[in-house]
Amino acid sequence: MASYDNPAYTAHQLTLEGRERLTVSGVEDVERFDENTIVMSTTAGTLVITGENLHIGKLSLDGGELHVDGQIDALSYEDQSYGRSGLLHRLFG
């Protein structure tokens, strides 16, 4: 599990402006996305963003930054302790 003392972990930051614009730092990879869901690996674990009309406005994996525009309904982190994540894990995990 990540530690708050780990410099890479503290590099992860979320900035939400209203419910329309989100900036995420500490992004390592975007696993999947569509207009309702964006799933990404961050230095703090797997982050799932849900909403409507979601668009990735800017993605810089070199800088670890991602910008999302749209109607943002929820942000959640998936538990990494089982080594599996996603829908199948939630259904059968």
VEXPA-829041 format. One line per 10 residues: number of its first residue (from 1); their letters; for each residue z, x negated, y of C-alpha. Coordinates in nm, 4 decimals, m for minus. Each point is the difference from the previous one (the first is absolute). Layout:
! VEXPA-829041
NUM	a	Z:X:Y  ...
//
This chain:
! VEXPA-829041
1	masydnpayt	0.0000:0.0000:0.0000  m0.0731:m0.1182:0.3524  0.2818:m0.1365:0.2090  0.0547:0.0603:0.3700  0.0665:m0.3759:0.0259  m0.3530:m0.0741:m0.1207  m0.2217:m0.0825:0.3052  m0.3036:0.1653:m0.1618  0.1945:0.3240:m0.0413  0.1106:0.0082:0.3615
11	ahqltlegre	m0.3641:m0.0417:0.1082  m0.0589:0.3591:m0.1176  0.0157:0.2465:0.2854  m0.1085:0.3612:0.0633  m0.0805:0.1384:0.3442  m0.0688:0.3736:0.0144  m0.1322:0.1504:0.3234  0.0512:0.3757:m0.0167  m0.1421:0.1085:m0.3321  m0.3515:m0.1181:0.0797
21	rltvsgvedv	0.0023:m0.3803:m0.0022  0.1736:m0.2458:m0.2337  m0.0022:m0.3784:0.0057  0.1234:m0.1839:m0.3106  0.0607:m0.3747:m0.0197  0.0740:m0.1971:m0.3146  m0.2939:0.1599:m0.1861  m0.1146:m0.1962:m0.3050  m0.2634:0.2364:m0.1456  m0.1314:0.3567:0.0273
31	erfdentivm	0.0030:0.1421:m0.3520  m0.1745:0.3296:0.0739  m0.0704:0.2392:0.2829  m0.1616:0.3304:0.0849  0.0423:0.2466:0.2859  0.3346:0.1261:m0.1379  0.1670:m0.3098:m0.1495  0.0129:m0.3741:0.0626  0.1777:m0.2251:m0.2518  0.0632:m0.3633:0.0891
41	sttagtlvit	0.1978:m0.2999:m0.1204  0.2268:m0.1432:0.2669  0.2535:m0.2782:0.0043  0.2664:0.2746:m0.0352  m0.1655:0.1789:m0.2954  m0.2649:0.2672:m0.0510  m0.0325:0.2271:0.3026  m0.1569:0.3461:m0.0337  m0.1199:0.1833:0.3106  m0.0918:0.3673:m0.0314
51	genlhigkls	m0.1550:0.2336:0.2517  m0.3320:0.1491:0.1070  m0.3145:m0.1589:0.1418  0.1432:m0.3494:m0.0521  m0.2266:m0.2839:0.1087  0.0553:m0.3738:m0.0172  m0.0896:m0.1133:0.3494  0.0669:m0.3696:m0.0492  0.0797:m0.2069:m0.3067  0.0764:m0.3693:0.0181
61	ldggelhvdg	0.1291:m0.1356:m0.3308  m0.0028:m0.3512:0.1457  0.2416:0.1174:0.2695  0.1638:0.2563:m0.2287  m0.0538:0.2883:0.2425  m0.1364:0.3510:m0.0467  m0.0536:0.2840:0.2502  m0.0138:0.3626:m0.1155  m0.1125:0.2978:0.2088  0.0308:0.3683:m0.0977
71	qidalsyedq	0.2675:0.2622:m0.0698  0.2782:m0.2018:m0.1674  0.2337:0.2209:m0.2051  0.2054:m0.2490:m0.2033  0.0683:m0.3683:m0.0653  0.1682:m0.1029:m0.3240  0.0599:m0.3097:m0.2085  m0.0511:0.0053:m0.3747  0.2633:m0.1578:m0.2216  m0.1262:m0.3375:m0.1227
81	sygrsgllhr	0.2776:m0.0616:m0.2536  m0.1930:0.1542:m0.2894  m0.3079:m0.2179:0.0434  m0.2205:0.3112:0.0190  m0.0737:0.2291:0.2896  m0.2160:0.2902:0.0990  m0.0651:0.3478:m0.1294  0.0116:m0.0851:m0.3716  0.3365:m0.1680:0.0423  0.1400:0.3039:0.1800
91	lfg	m0.1325:0.2334:m0.2708  0.0906:m0.2031:m0.3078  0.2385:m0.2677:0.1307
//
